[in-house]
Amino acid sequence: MSTRAFITGVSGLELTAEERAFLRAERPWGFILFKRNIDSPAQVARLVEELRNTTGDLDAPVLIDQEGGRVQRLGPPHWPVYPPGAVFSVLYDADPEAGLRAAWLSSRLIASDLVDLGITVDCLPLADVPVEGADAVIGNRAYGTEPGKVAIIARAVTEGLSQGGILPVLKHIPGHGRATADTHFKLPIVDNTKSELEASDFEAFRPLADLPMAMTAHVVFSALDAIQPATTSATIIEQVIRGSIGFQGLLMSDDVSMNALAGSIAERTRAIVSAGCDMVLHCNGKLDEMRDVVSETPVLAGKALERARAAVAARRQPQPFDRAAGRAELDALIARAGAGASA
């Protein structure tokens, strides 16, 4: 059976009758979970199973943002706290091997948590390169301020997820680090030259262009498109994301309901699809908005379908891993480098 080219959230800890009917009829390609959907391990596992059962696709991707630090949907008392990306940067500066090992361990541990619940995709790693004066929305989530270091730490994070059976999503392509506003609330405009962007922001993404999935940035790069943010810019998607960076995997939008985007939800969805995104992401679980997304979302077909199939096929089986020993090693690495206060 065909699916539609969107990923959706739902409203609570279990599906309502209206949600169940909507999902069964419209068949989204995947789902995404937030804190409002999470209570206990048993409850999350039931919800994940129910989501897949509504579409009849037992392999439907289920996503989550589980980075560590400020962005961690699963947390105490049932799940441990993980460090933000900046901790790996500090460790790397003191000892590159230790920094990469910590990044790998953290994401490998996260992967074990997710696999237990039936979650198959984590919106991680970040390759955003923050600059002085940028909005704090990225802040200590980043792996540093030098694109080479950011890319190599992001690769370690990717390998930890992949070896744990979790698909990574590279974000926020082609870069959110210079944004001077939080895109949940406002559209940021970056006025740097193309050459500056190529040498810094975009450079961090190039070594990661082989990843199976990526999420766009709701950011205007005026040197490339003076009007549209990357998410709705055919120019940026074709010339930068697919061109200069060379990413050929499944391209999903950041959340269509974020206020950085202009127009109604239906108009935003239409613009995302027209610009060349393969998949529309809708997060807030509001059913009326979900219906508006569907009204402008095509059945998954053509190149987008090929990329979606390739992404799912890229998921590996989890490799053996001693979780208790891994956590102890991660804690020791952070403590040894004096980075524990940043966690």
C-alpha positions as CSV (number, residue, x, y, z in Angstrom):
1,M,0.0,0.0,0.0
2,S,1.1,3.6,-0.7
3,T,2.1,6.1,2.0
4,R,2.0,9.9,2.0
5,A,5.2,11.9,2.2
6,F,4.8,13.2,5.7
7,I,6.0,12.4,9.2
8,T,3.5,13.3,12.0
9,G,3.3,13.6,15.7
10,V,0.3,12.7,17.8
11,S,-1.3,14.4,20.8
12,G,-0.7,12.3,23.8
13,L,0.2,9.0,25.5
14,E,-2.2,7.0,23.4
15,L,-4.1,7.5,20.2
16,T,-7.5,9.0,20.2
17,A,-10.2,7.5,18.1
18,E,-10.0,10.4,15.7
19,E,-6.2,10.1,15.4
20,R,-6.5,6.4,14.8
21,A,-9.0,6.9,11.9
22,F,-6.9,9.7,10.4
23,L,-3.7,7.7,10.4
24,R,-5.4,4.6,9.0
25,A,-6.9,6.7,6.2
26,E,-3.9,8.9,5.3
27,R,-1.0,6.5,6.0
28,P,2.0,8.8,6.9
29,W,5.4,7.4,6.1
30,G,6.5,7.8,9.7
31,F,5.9,9.2,13.2
32,I,7.7,11.4,15.7
33,L,7.5,11.3,19.5
34,F,7.8,14.2,22.0
35,K,7.7,14.4,25.8
36,R,3.9,14.7,25.7
37,N,3.9,11.1,24.3
38,I,6.2,9.6,27.0
39,D,5.4,8.3,30.4
40,S,7.0,4.8,31.0
41,P,8.9,2.3,28.8
42,A,5.9,0.0,28.6
43,Q,3.6,2.9,27.6
44,V,6.0,4.2,24.9
45,A,6.4,0.7,23.4
46,R,2.6,0.3,23.3
47,L,2.2,3.6,21.5
48,V,4.9,2.8,19.0
49,E,3.3,-0.5,18.2
50,E,-0.1,1.1,17.9
51,L,1.2,3.8,15.5
52,R,2.6,1.1,13.2
53,N,-0.6,-1.0,13.4
54,T,-2.7,1.9,12.3
55,T,-0.9,2.1,8.9
56,G,-0.3,-1.6,8.6
57,D,3.4,-1.0,8.1
58,L,5.3,-2.8,10.9
59,D,8.5,-1.2,9.6
60,A,7.2,2.4,9.6
61,P,9.9,4.7,10.9
62,V,9.4,6.1,14.4
63,L,11.6,9.2,15.1
64,I,12.6,11.1,18.2
65,D,14.9,14.0,19.1
66,Q,17.2,12.3,21.6
67,E,20.4,14.4,21.6
68,G,21.3,14.7,25.3
69,G,21.5,18.0,27.1
70,R,18.5,20.3,26.5
71,V,17.1,18.2,23.7
72,Q,16.2,14.9,25.3
73,R,12.6,13.6,25.1
74,L,13.3,10.5,27.2
75,G,14.6,11.3,30.6
76,P,14.6,10.4,34.3
77,P,13.3,8.4,36.1
78,H,13.2,5.8,33.4
79,W,16.0,6.9,31.1
80,P,19.4,8.4,32.0
81,V,20.6,11.9,31.3
82,Y,23.1,12.3,28.4
83,P,25.6,15.1,27.8
84,P,25.1,17.8,25.2
85,G,27.3,18.0,22.2
86,A,29.6,20.6,23.6
87,V,31.0,18.1,26.1
88,F,32.4,16.1,23.3
89,S,34.0,19.2,21.9
90,V,35.7,20.0,25.2
91,L,36.9,16.4,25.5
92,Y,38.2,16.4,21.9
93,D,40.2,19.5,22.5
94,A,42.0,17.9,25.4
95,D,42.3,14.4,23.8
96,P,40.8,13.8,20.4
97,E,40.5,10.0,20.9
98,A,38.6,10.5,24.2
99,G,36.3,13.1,22.6
100,L,35.4,10.7,19.8
101,R,35.0,7.8,22.1
102,A,32.7,9.7,24.4
103,A,30.6,10.8,21.4
104,W,30.3,7.2,20.2
105,L,29.5,5.9,23.6
106,S,26.8,8.4,24.3
107,S,25.0,7.8,21.0
108,R,25.5,4.0,21.3
109,L,23.8,4.1,24.7
110,I,21.0,6.3,23.4
111,A,20.5,3.7,20.6
112,S,20.1,0.9,23.1
113,D,17.4,3.0,24.9
114,L,15.5,3.6,21.7
115,V,15.7,0.1,20.3
116,D,14.1,-1.2,23.5
117,L,11.1,0.9,22.7
118,G,10.8,0.1,19.0
119,I,12.0,3.6,18.0
120,T,14.2,3.3,14.9
121,V,15.3,6.9,14.0
122,D,17.1,9.6,16.0
123,C,17.2,13.2,14.8
124,L,20.9,13.3,15.4
125,P,23.8,14.3,14.7
126,L,24.0,18.1,14.4
127,A,26.5,19.5,12.0
128,D,25.6,23.2,12.8
129,V,28.6,25.5,13.3
130,P,27.6,28.2,15.8
131,V,29.2,31.7,15.7
132,E,29.5,34.4,18.2
133,G,26.3,36.4,18.5
134,A,24.0,33.6,17.2
135,D,20.8,32.7,19.0
136,A,21.3,30.2,21.8
137,V,18.9,27.7,20.2
138,I,21.9,25.7,19.0
139,G,24.4,26.7,21.7
140,N,25.9,23.8,23.5
141,R,24.1,21.3,21.3
142,A,26.9,21.9,18.8
143,Y,30.1,19.9,18.6
144,G,32.3,22.9,18.2
145,T,33.0,26.0,16.1
146,E,35.4,24.6,13.6
147,P,33.7,22.6,10.7
148,G,36.3,19.9,10.5
149,K,36.0,19.1,14.2
150,V,32.2,19.3,14.0
151,A,32.1,16.8,11.2
152,I,34.4,14.2,12.8
153,I,32.5,14.2,16.1
154,A,29.2,14.0,14.2
155,R,30.6,11.0,12.4
156,A,31.4,9.3,15.7
157,V,27.8,10.0,16.9
158,T,26.5,8.6,13.7
159,E,28.4,5.4,14.1
160,G,27.2,4.9,17.6
161,L,23.6,5.2,16.5
162,S,24.1,3.0,13.5
163,Q,25.8,0.2,15.4
164,G,23.0,0.3,17.9
165,G,20.4,-0.2,15.1
166,I,19.2,3.4,14.9
167,L,19.0,5.5,11.7
168,P,20.6,9.0,12.0
169,V,19.1,12.2,10.7
170,L,21.7,14.9,9.9
171,K,20.6,18.4,10.9
172,H,20.1,21.2,10.2
173,I,21.2,21.2,6.6
174,P,22.8,23.4,5.2
175,G,23.5,25.0,8.6
176,H,21.7,26.7,11.6
177,G,24.8,27.9,13.4
178,R,24.6,31.5,12.3
179,A,20.9,32.0,12.9
180,T,20.2,35.0,15.1
181,A,16.7,33.8,16.1
182,D,15.0,30.7,17.3
183,T,13.1,29.3,14.3
184,H,10.3,28.0,16.5
185,F,9.3,31.7,16.8
186,K,10.9,33.8,14.1
187,L,12.6,33.5,10.7
188,P,16.4,34.2,10.9
189,I,18.2,35.9,8.0
190,V,21.9,35.2,7.5
191,D,23.7,37.7,5.3
192,N,27.1,36.2,5.0
193,T,28.6,35.7,1.6
194,K,28.4,32.5,-0.3
195,S,32.1,31.9,0.0
196,E,32.0,32.4,3.8
197,L,29.1,29.9,4.0
198,E,30.9,27.4,1.7
199,A,34.0,27.5,3.9
200,S,32.3,27.1,7.2
201,D,28.7,26.2,7.5
202,F,28.4,24.0,4.4
203,E,31.9,22.5,4.9
204,A,30.8,20.7,8.1
205,F,28.0,18.9,6.2
206,R,30.1,17.7,3.2
207,P,31.9,14.8,5.0
208,L,28.4,13.6,6.2
209,A,26.7,13.7,2.8
210,D,26.4,10.0,2.7
211,L,24.0,9.8,5.6
212,P,20.6,8.3,4.8
213,M,18.4,11.2,6.1
214,A,18.7,14.9,6.7
215,M,16.6,17.7,8.1
216,T,16.5,21.2,6.6
217,A,17.1,24.5,8.4
218,H,14.3,27.2,8.4
219,V,17.0,29.8,7.8
220,V,17.3,32.4,5.0
221,F,20.7,32.7,3.4
222,S,20.4,36.0,1.5
223,A,23.4,35.4,-0.7
224,L,21.6,32.4,-2.2
225,D,17.9,33.2,-1.9
226,A,16.9,36.5,-0.5
227,I,13.3,35.4,0.2
228,Q,12.9,31.8,1.0
229,P,14.5,29.8,3.9
230,A,16.4,26.7,2.9
231,T,13.4,24.5,3.7
232,T,11.3,26.1,1.0
233,S,14.0,27.3,-1.4
234,A,14.4,25.2,-4.6
235,T,17.6,27.1,-5.3
236,I,19.2,26.1,-2.0
237,I,18.0,22.5,-2.1
238,E,19.2,22.0,-5.7
239,Q,22.4,24.1,-5.7
240,V,23.6,23.7,-2.1
241,I,22.1,20.7,-0.4
242,R,22.0,18.4,-3.4
243,G,24.8,20.2,-5.3
244,S,27.6,21.8,-3.3
245,I,27.2,19.6,-0.2
246,G,26.3,16.6,-2.2
247,F,23.6,15.1,0.0
248,Q,21.5,12.5,-1.9
249,G,19.6,10.9,0.9
250,L,16.0,11.5,2.1
251,L,15.5,15.2,2.8
252,M,12.9,16.0,5.4
253,S,11.8,19.5,6.4
254,D,12.1,20.8,9.9
255,D,8.7,21.2,11.6
256,V,6.2,22.8,9.3
257,S,4.3,24.3,12.2
258,M,7.3,26.4,13.4
259,N,6.7,30.2,13.1
260,A,9.8,30.8,11.0
261,L,7.7,29.7,8.0
262,A,5.1,32.0,6.5
263,G,1.5,31.3,5.4
264,S,-1.0,28.7,6.5
265,I,0.0,25.2,7.3
266,A,-1.3,24.1,3.9
267,E,0.6,26.8,2.1
268,R,3.8,26.0,4.0
269,T,3.4,22.3,3.1
270,R,2.9,23.1,-0.6
271,A,6.0,25.3,-0.5
272,I,8.1,22.5,1.2
273,V,7.0,19.9,-1.4
274,S,7.5,22.3,-4.3
275,A,11.0,23.3,-3.2
276,G,12.2,19.6,-3.4
277,C,11.9,18.2,0.1
278,D,11.0,14.5,0.0
279,M,9.2,14.5,3.3
280,V,7.1,17.1,5.4
281,L,7.5,17.0,9.1
282,H,4.6,18.0,11.4
283,C,5.2,17.8,15.1
284,N,2.6,19.4,17.4
285,G,-0.1,16.7,17.2
286,K,-2.9,19.1,16.3
287,L,-5.3,17.1,14.2
288,D,-6.7,20.0,12.3
289,E,-3.2,21.0,11.2
290,M,-2.4,17.4,10.3
291,R,-5.4,17.4,7.9
292,D,-4.0,20.6,6.4
293,V,-0.6,19.0,5.8
294,V,-2.3,16.0,4.1
295,S,-4.2,18.3,1.8
296,E,-1.0,19.4,0.2
297,T,1.2,16.3,0.6
298,P,1.6,13.8,-2.3
299,V,1.7,10.1,-2.2
300,L,5.3,9.0,-1.8
301,A,6.6,8.3,-5.3
302,G,9.5,8.7,-7.7
303,K,12.9,9.8,-6.4
304,A,11.4,10.5,-3.0
305,L,10.1,7.0,-2.7
306,E,13.5,5.6,-3.8
307,R,15.3,7.7,-1.1
308,A,12.8,6.6,1.5
309,R,13.3,3.0,0.7
310,A,17.1,3.4,0.7
311,A,17.0,5.1,4.1
312,V,15.0,2.3,5.7
313,A,17.3,-0.3,4.1
314,A,20.3,1.5,5.6
315,R,19.3,0.6,9.1
316,R,21.7,-2.0,10.6
317,Q,20.9,-4.7,13.2
318,P,22.2,-3.7,16.7
319,Q,25.6,-5.1,17.5
320,P,26.4,-6.6,20.9
321,F,27.1,-4.0,23.5
322,D,27.6,-3.9,27.3
323,R,25.4,-1.0,28.4
324,A,26.6,-0.9,32.0
325,A,30.2,-0.9,31.0
326,G,29.6,1.7,28.3
327,R,27.9,4.1,30.7
328,A,30.7,3.7,33.2
329,E,33.3,4.4,30.6
330,L,31.4,7.5,29.3
331,D,31.1,8.9,32.9
332,A,34.8,8.3,33.5
333,L,35.8,10.1,30.2
334,I,33.7,13.1,31.1
335,A,35.0,13.3,34.6
336,R,38.6,12.8,33.5
337,A,38.5,15.8,31.3
338,G,36.8,18.0,33.8
339,A,33.8,18.4,31.5
340,G,31.2,17.0,33.9
341,A,29.9,20.4,34.9
342,S,28.8,21.0,31.3
343,A,26.6,17.9,31.1
